[in-house]
Amino acid sequence: MENVSIDQIMNDLQESFRPLMDKYDIDDIGTFEEEGQDQHYYVGYTVRKDGRVYMVHMPFTKNADGQLSLARQEWTVETDDPTDEDLGGFPTIDAVFEHLFK
């Protein structure tokens, strides 16, 4: 993946809100971003359904200009429950939601 701005990635995610909400009957959805150590950056969705909150994200690498490139095409799921383990290895966002909401 080429280097792109954080704003471009966020805009792309926001365009998918309504289709994802309709397809998976999601209560609320927003964007998620977290800067990790070194050049690591995580971008994705914060999703609320049936009283549970999920942070669903992919790993990116941030360059000196502040632009991001995809580190791996792999979605990871975290929850708002600290006792839950993170789930990883999902190739698509549909695979994530089909696993969570089946």
C-alpha angles and dihedrals in degrees: 000000000000123000111274135173122265088238091058092051091047091049090051091051092048091054089062096052099095097043091049093046091051096043097047100027091240117182097212138353135188140157124281127203131169130174112222132192122304109348097337119124130173124208131176143092138322106212131188122196131157092352095307125112123211130188107206116186149155127222120251135179117230118215129209090269091057094251123134135226124190111258096192135356091237130118120214126197125212124177135208089248110091091205092062118093119231115257118218145169100067111150096201139022088243089058089054095051094041088055095045100041105033 
